[in-house]
Amino acid sequence: MALPDPSPDLPDESEASLLPRFSQEEEAALLQESNAQKSTANKFFTSSQYSQAIGEYDKALSSCPNYLEYEIAVLKSNIAACHLKLEDWKAAVESATAALDALDRLLPKKKENKEDDAEKDGGVVEIEGEGAEAEEELKKLEMSDQRRDDILRIRSKALMRRAKANSEQGGWGNLQGAEDDYKALAQLPTLPPQDQKIVQAALRSLPPRINTAKEREMGDMMGKLKELGNGILKPFGLSTDNFKMDKDPNTGSYSMNFNQGR
């Protein structure tokens, strides 16, 4: 089984341009070492030794220059795959998110859309800024089709893994996040047929799960608020029973009415 794709915390975009870069020879040597460690990790993964695989992927991340966003994203996405196998949903979400963040720095979605629109209109994409910043923008626009396809492929894998982990982790917020990722995946024209089936099935099953989780968490929150309110009102001879909460069926919001006779 070939692994599609998972580094220490990555700097934000404003810091990325300030990272020191190695010479070509040093970078090549570090990347060779990182790839060798990734190959070892892949073997651990295919033999179902997922914890050992994570350890080797971490070594590969340590060797990889921290400005090589694509390589970092691949390793982070692979780590997410390992966490999924270990059913460590939270860690899988964190690793997949780190992979997506790296890819977004490499090929920002807004830049990608901007270029697509320009191509459709036959227009020219303007490069904002000057100097090194403008040169970096130009490199992104001149990215080869193969490189762009690779980035989109890893992005879809990371989205699939994060969506799966959030769905398994449960909870209103996590389920909503899973639905958002599956909706994004549904818009990808190059998504493999098998993944398309998974996405469509998830988009059918998630809405009722989200509603159930929402109602449960809202109920828990109201219960805690009631308990807190009773503690505050008790010295005044009152309780939350003196207040009636009415839910608006149209908006889902609540209004409170006081009843002293209770």
Sequence and secondary structure as in RCSB ss.txt:
>XXXX:A:sequence
MALPDPSPDLPDESEASLLPRFSQEEEAALLQESNAQKSTANKFFTSSQYSQAIGEYDKALSSCPNYLEYEIAVL
KSNIAACHLKLEDWKAAVESATAALDALDRLLPKKKENKEDDAEKDGGVVEIEGEGAEAEEELKKLEMSDQRRDD
ILRIRSKALMRRAKANSEQGGWGNLQGAEDDYKALAQLPTLPPQDQKIVQAALRSLPPRINTAKEREMGDMMGKL
KELGNGILKPFGLSTDNFKMDKDPNTGSYSMNFNQGR
>XXXX:A:secstr
            HHHHTTS    HHHHHHHHHHHHHHHHHHHHHHHTT HHHHHHHHHHHHHHS TT HHHHHHH
HHHHHHHHHHTT HHHHHHHHHHHHHHHHHHS HHHHHHHHHHHHHT      S THHHHHHHHHHT  HHHHHH
HHHHHHHHHHHHHHHHHHH SHHHHHHHHHHHHHHHT TT  HHHHHHHHHHHHHHHHHHHHHHHHHHHHHHHHH
HHHHHHHHGGGT  GGGEEEEE TTT  EEEEE TT 
